[in-house]
């Protein structure tokens, strides 16, 4: 549902960011990406990479960079974090960032909170949650259909681990 419904202005997202900051001394930079079906994959990954490159530029630009981030942020201890669809985005974006020169920005890891992955061949966990009251498999399938590029299937688009 996150790919088509939620934004950083959503209460649940805002509260999660506040909770992370209250539990871990950190600066959370929340990202609003283009929502499906108007913006289909891989646009979310590109939006995330653009956001990471923006953060890198703040570290490098001592004159015009975001002063608050430069003064209080630690660019050597950055993490990508995502829940559900966001976990998928964090994972795939982290893979794409491996080939980028980030200079003074260091991505130390990706935190994947119940990441949404799936293929045509069902996994054991998908089958165990097939009748989930909130997101049963038919709903998950429709959400994937909204997110994937037209004419692409999950197995073609996400070959990792399949």
URCOR-V102750 format. One record per pair of residues at least 12 apart in sequence whose ideal C-beta (glycine too) atoms are under 6 Angstrom apart, sorted by the first residue. I is the first residue (numbers start at 0). GAP is how many residues later the second one is. If there is no record, write none. Layout:
<<I & GAP> <I & GAP>>
This chain:
<<1 & 82> <1 & 83> <2 & 33> <2 & 82> <2 & 144> <3 & 31> <3 & 32> <3 & 142> <6 & 25> <7 & 22> <7 & 24> <16 & 13> <26 & 46> <30 & 20> <32 & 14> <35 & 110> <35 & 111> <36 & 109> <39 & 109> <40 & 106> <40 & 107> <43 & 45> <44 & 47> <44 & 48> <44 & 51> <47 & 41> <47 & 45> <48 & 44> <48 & 47> <55 & 46> <55 & 49> <58 & 16> <58 & 45> <58 & 46> <59 & 44> <74 & 29> <74 & 30> <75 & 30> <76 & 31> <77 & 29> <78 & 29> <78 & 30> <78 & 32> <79 & 14> <79 & 30> <80 & 30> <82 & 30> <83 & 30> <83 & 32> <84 & 31> <86 & 25> <86 & 26> <86 & 28> <87 & 27> <87 & 28> <89 & 20> <89 & 22> <90 & 19> <90 & 21> <90 & 24> <93 & 16> <117 & 36> <118 & 35> <118 & 36> <118 & 43> <119 & 35>>
